Amino acid sequence: MHAPADLAFETTLLVRDTCLCLHTHRAARALARRFDVALKPAGITSGQFSLLMSLNRPKPPNLGSVAALLVTDRTTLTANLKPLERRGLVDTAPDLTDRRARLLRLTPAGRAVLAEAVPIWRHLHAAIETALSDPNRLRSELNLLSRSDGVAG
């Protein structure tokens, strides 16, 4: 076992002030809280909004493609789907072309919740974008970071 390193408080300040991971987590939590509060009248959280919206496709997606889009693992996605299934917002069914895969589909009730939530999302999203100096650049750079090949390391 290595002896514990003597970390200077200056290192803590450096991380606090410069760590991209810390700043991204803080911003993500703050944004999620704002959207959670705004979406409460629609009866969903920001995470549920993203999940339901990811299912709004011409053809039902499989679990793997939704997990990839949301950058989450299948186990977490399955856990997040359960309350939406219990509420009748999402249906799952086996893929007839691949019995091992599950297809995910918005129900009419799920579409109704999204229809209620989208105007709320649009309003808050526009307000947040107005407060940013360059939302398109921020989005582009966040997309770069969310791709596994975007940053070496």
N, C-alpha and C positions, 0 to 999 in steps of 0.2 A: 504494500500500500504506500502510495506517495504521501509525503508530508503535505499538509494543507498549505496552499499558496497564500501568501500575505497580499491580499488585494487592497490596493489603496482606494479610498473613497472617491478619488478623482476618476477611477475606472467606472464606478457606479454612475457618476455624473456624465461621463462620456457615453455610456450605454443609454442612459435616460434621455440624453439630448440628441443622439445620432442614430440609434438602432432602428433600422427600417422595419424590422419585424415587430418591435414594440409599438412603433408609431402606426403601422398598418393594423395591428390588433386593436389598438385604442380607437382608431377611426372606424374600423368595422363594427366594434361594439357600440359606439356612439350612433352610427348610422342605423344599425339594427334596432336600437332602442327607439329612435325617432320613428322608424317605419312600424315597429310593433305598436306603438301608441296610436299612430295614425290609422293602422289597419284593424285595430280592435273592434270598431263598429261592424266590420265585415266578418268578424269572428275568426280571424286567422292572424298568424304571426308573419313577420317578414320572411322567415325561412319557409313557412308553408306557402306563402305567396310565390316564392321562387320555385318551389317544387311543383305547385299546381301549374304555374306558367310553363314550366319545362315539359309538361304533358300536353300542352295546347298545340297539337300538331295534327296535320291531316291524317296520319296513320299512327296508331298507338306505338310508342317506343318501347324497347325492351329495358329491363332493369339496368343492364350494363351501360347502355348509351346515356341514360339519365344520370347514373352515377358519374360517368365521365364528364358530362356537361357541368354538373354541380361540384365536381372535384371532391367527391366523397367516396367512401368504400360502400360496397353492397350491403354490408351488415348495418351500417348507420342509415343508409337509405331505406332499407326494409323497416327499421325501427321508426323512422320518420313518416313512413307511409301508413303505419298501423292506425294512428288516430284519425287520419284522413279517410281511411277505409271504413273505420267504425262509424264515422259521421256520414258515410255514403257519398263522399266527394270523389273518391277514386275507386275503380275496380281493377283487379288484377286477374289475368287469365293466362293459361299456357299458350305459348306460341305454337300454332298448328304446324309450322314448318320446322320447329325445333322444340320438342317437348321439354327440354331441359331449361329453356328460357321462359321468362314471364313477361307478358306485355302489360303495360300500364295505360289506363284510359280514364280520362275525366268523365264523370257521370254528369247528367243534366244539372244535378245539385252543385257539383263542382264548378261547372261552367257559370252557374248563377252567382256563386260566391266570387269567382274571378271577375265577372261583369260588374259586381258591386265594388270590388277592390281596385280595379284598374283606374277609375277616376281619382280615387284617393291617392294611389301611387303616382299618377301623372302630376297631380297638384304638388305633392311634397317633393317629388323628383325635380320638377322645374324650379322650385324654390331653392333646393340644395345646389343645383347647377348654376343658378344665378349668383350664388355666393362664392363660387369657385372662379379663379382667374382663367383657367383653361381646362374645362371638363373633358374635352376630347383628348387632350394630351394625357391627362390623368388616366382616363379609361384605357388608352393605348398602352401606357406604361404598366398599368395593373394587369392588363392582358398578357403583356410580355412576361411579367413575373409569375403569372399563374400557369404558364406553360412550363412543363418540366425541362424543356430544352432551352428555355429563355435565358438562364443564368448558369454559368459554369460553377462548379463547386461541389 
